């Protein structure tokens, strides 16, 4: 899934994971802030800037889904 699709779902409260995340890592969003499973928050643009590998490789989180 593309980043734009994952962002929309995460803003709706869906837990999203990336192919480079560990099996237990995910993110959701509130507005333009990403909230990771450990409670860390960062602005979407700050976290994604210059990280072309984040443009694809997203999926809905299911523990041990990889």
C-alpha positions in Angstrom: 0.0 0.0 0.0 1.2 3.5 -0.7 2.0 6.1 2.0 -1.0 8.3 1.0 -3.4 5.4 1.5 -1.8 4.4 4.8 -1.9 8.0 6.1 -5.7 8.2 5.4 -6.3 5.0 7.2 -4.1 5.9 10.2 -5.9 9.2 10.5 -9.1 7.1 10.9 -7.5 5.2 13.8 -6.4 2.1 11.9 -3.1 0.7 13.1 -0.7 0.7 10.2 2.7 -1.0 9.8 5.5 -0.8 7.3 7.6 -3.6 5.8 10.6 -2.3 7.6 8.9 -2.2 11.0 9.3 -5.0 13.5 6.3 -7.4 13.9 5.1 -5.5 17.0 5.5 -1.9 15.6 2.7 0.2 14.2 1.5 3.7 14.0 -1.8 5.6 14.0 -2.4 9.3 13.5 -4.2 12.3 15.1 -4.4 15.1 12.6 -0.9 15.4 11.1 0.8 13.7 14.1 2.0 10.1 13.9 1.6 8.2 17.2 3.7 5.1 17.4 2.8 2.0 19.5 5.2 3.2 22.3 3.5 6.6 22.6 6.1 8.6 20.7 4.6 11.4 18.6 6.1 13.2 15.6 4.7 15.5 12.9 4.1 13.5 9.7 6.2 15.8 7.5 9.2 15.7 9.9 9.2 11.9 10.0 8.7 11.2 6.3 10.9 14.0 4.8 13.7 12.5 2.7 12.6 8.9 3.4 11.7 7.6 -0.1 11.5 4.0 1.3 8.3 5.1 3.1 6.4 5.8 -0.1 5.3 2.2 -0.4 5.3 -1.0 1.7 2.4 -0.2 4.1 -0.3 -2.6 5.4 -2.8 -2.8 8.2 -1.2 -4.0 11.5 -1.9 -7.5 12.7 0.4 -8.8 15.4 2.8 -11.3 13.9 1.5 -10.5 10.4 4.8 -10.8 8.6 
